[in-house]
């Protein structure tokens, strides 16, 4: 009788021992199956959510480090400004798909009215007394990155040309709703007012000390990506986006040179009206610059963010850092992180326990069959075939046990996941204290992360589980097989 047939008969003749081994493998297999299932699901969630968050990154001061600095060091610290050359040097890295850097300036107008929003509650309406409701957003990337990234769509007209950006031509791309509010069309012009204010500490009032008009031609209309109403209307995140929407609707894209000119004019007139401020600025240096750019980089894919960060950090001035859109995942992924860590520890313990317990069970069974194995060897059976017989007995039972635990472990993982997420969600806060970066933020919340989590059976999970499970059982059988190799048939049969 060949060793393969003996292996199959060994399983059926010793049903009690086979059932014990099956039960051990099934129980431990459930732990391995559940851990692998949870780890795979959390890994898929991280990949999916980070893809949704996008590849945007910016460079700014590390405000967490600044906030933790002693007060005397903080007061003496003078941050170095990011120069255009450094911004461009970073933008030339191979990870960057395209980038832009911009200045911003707020202005008023006597000829057009700001857009307030159609579904805004009165409590969230823009202040009617706000004299500077329009934001000029300077750009250096002519196609406009927000349009390239789908944050808005061009509904009429065109974007800028490189010549318009370089020369600071008085043209603008405004929102479709703002244009409709003021009966503006592509080709029309409108006038903004750059007022310079001086604050009187005695009367606690602001006075206009200088003013000039800025005439812009509308060359394009954009429609911002609307705020979704899928989440609860009373949720903090939805209210935040409802408040942001009118501000974006009143944003106007213009060449950076226009914003620079108006910023310089505003500062020059302010210094003329404020001798004390002028003297303080003079002490800091005659060449004090009023240009402050906010860079934004879009990378080729989310996997480039960490290599990009590693290459950029050595180039930055003191206390500057890289902030990416995927950093938001760290703030909203509490339940995922908890489950991922738990699954990792469970998998390690389960594999170690499987190797130890299964190895001991097989060893005990072999000791009871010492005489049987000695007879096989004394009759001239090769040790390799005896080992093969034992492997067949163990692996056949293991395949059955692993197959059963494949489904039950997956179901167990789903139940455990729901419990952990519900527990963590009750302690999860949506409020975030920190610096807000509109270019990097999204409407994703902890609920979105949890909704993306799904424990299911797929090919990669099945193959991964069978691979880890069978390899673990195979390793756990190595020690008992050493026992067979060392058997001396003469001593056994004496």
MARMAR-725774 format. One record per residue (C-alpha): residue in three letters; x, y negated, z negated. Coordinates in steps of 0.05 Angstrom, whole numbers, padded with zeros to 5 digits, always signed. Layout:
ALAXYZ...
//
This chain:
UNK+00000+00000+00000UNK+00029-00067+00020UNK+00039-00122-00030UNK-00014-00167+00000UNK-00068-00115-00010UNK-00043-00102-00080UNK-00048-00176-00094UNK-00121-00179-00073UNK-00137-00116-00113UNK-00102-00145-00173UNK-00152-00202-00173UNK-00214-00159-00168UNK-00192-00104-00216UNK-00173-00153-00271UNK-00235-00198-00267UNK-00229-00223-00339UNK-00158-00249-00331UNK-00174-00277-00262UNK-00234-00315-00291UNK-00192-00343-00348UNK-00140-00368-00298UNK-00195-00395-00254UNK-00226-00433-00313UNK-00158-00463-00333UNK-00144-00486-00262UNK-00215-00513-00253UNK-00212-00555-00317UNK-00143-00583-00303UNK-00161-00591-00229UNK-00219-00636-00249UNK-00170-00683-00283UNK-00123-00684-00224UNK-00180-00692-00175UNK-00211-00750-00214UNK-00145-00785-00223UNK-00126-00780-00149UNK-00196-00802-00129UNK-00194-00864-00173UNK-00124-00882-00151UNK-00141-00876-00078UNK-00205-00916-00087UNK-00170-00973-00124UNK-00115-00974-00072UNK-00166-00980-00016UNK-00201-01036-00054UNK-00136-01075-00062UNK-00120-01068+00011UNK-00190-01087+00033UNK-00197-01147-00014UNK-00128-01175+00003UNK-00146-01171+00077UNK-00209-01210+00062UNK-00170-01261+00021UNK-00125-01274+00081UNK-00052-01289+00089UNK-00049-01362+00070UNK+00007-01387+00025UNK+00033-01454+00001UNK+00091-01482-00038UNK+00079-01523-00100UNK+00105-01537-00170UNK+00098-01478-00218UNK+00046-01510-00263UNK+00045-01451-00311UNK+00119-01462-00326UNK+00109-01537-00331UNK+00053-01529-00381UNK+00097-01485-00424UNK+00155-01534-00425UNK+00171-01572-00488UNK+00141-01642-00486UNK+00209-01677-00485UNK+00233-01635-00426UNK+00168-01646-00390UNK+00172-01721-00398UNK+00243-01723-00371UNK+00229-01676-00312UNK+00226-01711-00245UNK+00204-01662-00191UNK+00239-01665-00124UNK+00191-01675-00066UNK+00187-01624-00010UNK+00219-01654+00052UNK+00193-01643+00123UNK+00258-01607+00141UNK+00249-01556+00086UNK+00175-01546+00104UNK+00196-01533+00176UNK+00253-01487+00155UNK+00203-01444+00117UNK+00155-01446+00175UNK+00208-01418+00221UNK+00213-01353+00181UNK+00191-01291+00221UNK+00134-01276+00172UNK+00098-01341+00190UNK+00045-01339+00245UNK+00033-01414+00243UNK+00036-01469+00192UNK+00018-01541+00179UNK+00033-01597+00130UNK-00013-01654+00114UNK-00025-01718+00076UNK-00093-01740+00052UNK-00125-01807+00041UNK-00195-01827+00018UNK-00231-01884+00051UNK-00298-01919+00053UNK-00340-01947+00109UNK-00392-02000+00120UNK-00415-01972+00187UNK-00428-01898+00172UNK-00459-01859+00114UNK-00432-01796+00082UNK-00468-01730+00092UNK-00502-01707+00027UNK-00526-01637+00043UNK-00594-01608+00058UNK-00602-01559+00000UNK-00565-01597-00054UNK-00597-01606-00122UNK-00599-01679-00146UNK-00551-01662-00202UNK-00498-01644-00150UNK-00509-01701-00101UNK-00450-01746-00085UNK-00449-01810-00124UNK-00482-01864-00082UNK-00436-01916-00113UNK-00375-01878-00088UNK-00340-01929-00044UNK-00290-01879-00015UNK-00330-01817+00004UNK-00290-01799+00067UNK-00227-01757+00065UNK-00177-01766+00120UNK-00138-01701+00127UNK-00075-01709+00166UNK-00050-01652+00208UNK+00013-01635+00246UNK-00012-01571+00279UNK-00052-01595+00339UNK-00101-01535+00346UNK-00123-01547+00273UNK-00109-01487+00228UNK-00178-01487+00195UNK-00208-01474+00264UNK-00156-01421+00280UNK-00172-01385+00214UNK-00247-01387+00224UNK-00261-01434+00166UNK-00297-01478+00216UNK-00316-01474+00289UNK-00309-01527+00343UNK-00379-01541+00369UNK-00365-01598+00416UNK-00307-01636+00446UNK-00235-01615+00436UNK-00177-01611+00387UNK-00115-01656+00387UNK-00059-01656+00437UNK+00014-01654+00415UNK+00023-01725+00442UNK-00035-01750+00399UNK-00004-01718+00337UNK+00065-01745+00351UNK+00042-01816+00368UNK-00011-01821+00313UNK-00067-01836+00363UNK-00130-01863+00330UNK-00173-01801+00343UNK-00211-01756+00296UNK-00248-01689+00293UNK-00308-01695+00246UNK-00363-01649+00222UNK-00425-01638+00264UNK-00471-01656+00205UNK-00434-01721+00192UNK-00440-01739+00265UNK-00515-01724+00265UNK-00524-01765+00201UNK-00496-01826+00237UNK-00517-01812+00309UNK-00445-01803+00332UNK-00424-01763+00393UNK-00358-01743+00424UNK-00328-01806+00455UNK-00360-01854+00404UNK-00320-01895+00355UNK-00332-01911+00282UNK-00298-01955+00231UNK-00270-01937+00163UNK-00246-01987+00111UNK-00180-01980+00074UNK-00192-02020+00011UNK-00136-02035-00037UNK-00159-02040-00110UNK-00127-02074-00169UNK-00149-02054-00239UNK-00160-02108-00291UNK-00148-02079-00360UNK-00179-02140-00393UNK-00246-02136-00358UNK-00242-02060-00345UNK-00260-02073-00272UNK-00231-02060-00204UNK-00223-02115-00153UNK-00209-02109-00079UNK-00143-02146-00066UNK-00133-02126+00007UNK-00170-02089+00061UNK-00165-02069+00134UNK-00207-02031+00183UNK-00188-01965+00215UNK-00224-01951+00281UNK-00225-01878+00303UNK-00252-01844+00365UNK-00290-01779+00358UNK-00258-01727+00402UNK-00289-01664+00371UNK-00342-01638+00325UNK-00334-01579+00278UNK-00383-01537+00238UNK-00356-01513+00171UNK-00367-01441+00151UNK-00432-01444+00112UNK-00437-01424+00040UNK-00468-01355+00034UNK-00527-01345-00012UNK-00517-01271-00023UNK-00498-01279-00096UNK-00543-01303-00151UNK-00564-01375-00138UNK-00548-01393-00210UNK-00477-01363-00209UNK-00419-01410-00224UNK-00382-01390-00160UNK-00442-01405-00115UNK-00452-01473-00148UNK-00379-01489-00138UNK-00383-01476-00064UNK-00448-01515-00058UNK-00413-01574-00089UNK-00352-01567-00044UNK-00392-01563+00020UNK-00411-01638+00025UNK-00339-01658+00012UNK-00316-01615+00070UNK-00372-01642+00114UNK-00344-01712+00101UNK-00272-01692+00117UNK-00242-01720+00180UNK-00182-01688+00215UNK-00133-01740+00241UNK-00059-01741+00259UNK-00012-01745+00199UNK+00016-01811+00224UNK-00050-01846+00214UNK-00053-01823+00141UNK+00019-01843+00131UNK+00007-01913+00158UNK-00054-01924+00115UNK-00020-01896+00053UNK+00039-01942+00063UNK-00006-02001+00074UNK-00046-01985+00011UNK+00018-01979-00031UNK+00050-02042-00002UNK-00011-02084-00018UNK-00018-02052-00087UNK+00054-02071-00103UNK+00042-02142-00079UNK-00016-02148-00127UNK+00017-02114-00186UNK+00085-02144-00204UNK+00095-02096-00262UNK+00085-02035-00219UNK+00130-02065-00165UNK+00186-02076-00215UNK+00180-02004-00240UNK+00182-01977-00169UNK+00242-02020-00153UNK+00280-01989-00212UNK+00267-01920-00182UNK+00299-01941-00116UNK+00289-01984-00056UNK+00276-01923-00013UNK+00219-01895-00055UNK+00175-01854-00008UNK+00100-01852-00011UNK+00097-01791+00034UNK+00075-01727-00001UNK+00059-01668+00043UNK+00020-01606+00025UNK+00045-01547+00067UNK+00002-01488+00086UNK+00030-01424+00118UNK-00009-01367+00149UNK+00030-01302+00153UNK+00025-01246+00203UNK-00007-01197+00154UNK-00018-01189+00078UNK+00041-01142+00072UNK+00087-01200+00091UNK+00070-01242+00029UNK+00120-01211-00019UNK+00179-01211+00031UNK+00160-01283+00048UNK+00160-01302-00025UNK+00228-01270-00037UNK+00260-01308+00021UNK+00228-01375+00005UNK+00240-01379-00070UNK+00317-01389-00064UNK+00305-01447-00016UNK+00258-01486-00062UNK+00275-01543-00109UNK+00273-01532-00184UNK+00207-01507-00213UNK+00174-01497-00145UNK+00141-01431-00128UNK+00101-01396-00075UNK+00026-01390-00085UNK-00012-01343-00039UNK-00085-01329-00026UNK-00076-01257-00050UNK-00056-01283-00119UNK-00131-01292-00129UNK-00138-01217-00129UNK-00099-01214-00194UNK-00151-01258-00228UNK-00212-01218-00206UNK-00185-01147-00206UNK-00188-01132-00281UNK-00232-01070-00275UNK-00190-01043-00217UNK-00125-01052-00255UNK-00154-01017-00315UNK-00177-00957-00274UNK-00113-00954-00234UNK-00070-00951-00297UNK-00116-00900-00330UNK-00115-00857-00267UNK-00039-00860-00264UNK-00031-00837-00336UNK-00085-00783-00329UNK-00052-00756-00265UNK+00017-00751-00299UNK-00012-00717-00360UNK-00056-00671-00319UNK+00001-00648-00274UNK+00046-00636-00334UNK-00009-00599-00371UNK-00025-00557-00310UNK+00048-00536-00302UNK+00055-00519-00375UNK-00012-00485-00388UNK-00017-00447-00322UNK+00056-00425-00329UNK+00043-00397-00399UNK-00022-00362-00377UNK+00012-00329-00318UNK+00072-00309-00361UNK+00027-00277-00414UNK-00010-00238-00360UNK+00055-00214-00330UNK+00081-00190-00397UNK+00019-00146-00403UNK+00034-00118-00334UNK+00107-00105-00348UNK+00101-00029-00340UNK+00062-00037-00275UNK+00115-00082-00245UNK+00170-00036-00269UNK+00139+00022-00232UNK+00136-00018-00168UNK+00209-00035-00174UNK+00230+00036-00192UNK+00194+00063-00131UNK+00239+00019-00088UNK+00193-00041-00077UNK+00233-00103-00063UNK+00231-00157-00116UNK+00211-00207-00063UNK+00148-00167-00048UNK+00131-00161-00122UNK+00139-00236-00128UNK+00096-00244-00066UNK+00041-00202-00097UNK+00039-00246-00159UNK+00039-00309-00117UNK-00020-00283-00077UNK-00059-00267-00141UNK-00045-00336-00171UNK-00053-00377-00107UNK-00119-00345-00085UNK-00149-00360-00153UNK-00118-00429-00150UNK-00149-00445-00082UNK-00218-00425-00109UNK-00209-00466-00172UNK-00182-00527-00135UNK-00238-00524-00084UNK-00290-00524-00139UNK-00256-00580-00177UNK-00250-00621-00113UNK-00325-00637-00115UNK-00336-00638-00190UNK-00274-00681-00202UNK-00296-00730-00149UNK-00364-00736-00182UNK-00331-00743-00251UNK-00287-00799-00223UNK-00349-00837-00200UNK-00382-00832-00268UNK-00318-00853-00305UNK-00307-00911-00257UNK-00377-00939-00268UNK-00368-00936-00343UNK-00301-00972-00341UNK-00323-01025-00292UNK-00387-01040-00331UNK-00347-01044-00396UNK-00294-01091-00366UNK-00345-01133-00329UNK-00380-01151-00394UNK-00315-01182-00418UNK-00293-01212-00352UNK-00296-01287-00345UNK-00306-01320-00278UNK-00277-01385-00303UNK-00206-01398-00282UNK-00162-01451-00313UNK-00109-01474-00265UNK-00093-01515-00204UNK-00144-01510-00149UNK-00120-01498-00077UNK-00178-01505-00028UNK-00138-01476+00029UNK-00125-01412-00010UNK-00191-01402-00046UNK-00249-01358-00024UNK-00318-01341-00050UNK-00295-01272-00072UNK-00312-01255-00144UNK-00303-01196-00191UNK-00370-01170-00166UNK-00343-01168-00095UNK-00284-01126-00118UNK-00329-01078-00155UNK-00376-01073-00096UNK-00318-01055-00052UNK-00299-00998-00098UNK-00326-00931-00075UNK-00305-00861-00096UNK-00316-00814-00037UNK-00290-00753-00002UNK-00248-00766+00059UNK-00194-00729+00096UNK-00136-00765+00061UNK-00165-00751-00008UNK-00178-00677+00007UNK-00108-00666+00037UNK-00075-00705-00019UNK-00112-00667-00074UNK-00098-00598-00043UNK-00025-00617-00033UNK-00015-00641-00105UNK-00058-00585-00135UNK-00026-00527-00098UNK+00044-00555-00107UNK+00031-00562-00182UNK+00006-00490-00187UNK+00065-00465-00146UNK+00114-00500-00193UNK+00078-00473-00254UNK+00088-00402-00227UNK+00163-00409-00219UNK+00180-00395-00292UNK+00139-00330-00295UNK+00172-00308-00230UNK+00240-00314-00263UNK+00214-00264-00313UNK+00201-00214-00256UNK+00269-00224-00226UNK+00302-00206-00292UNK+00261-00142-00302UNK+00302-00078-00308UNK+00258-00020-00285UNK+00300+00033-00321UNK+00291-00001-00388UNK+00217-00011-00376UNK+00204+00062-00361UNK+00248+00091-00416
//
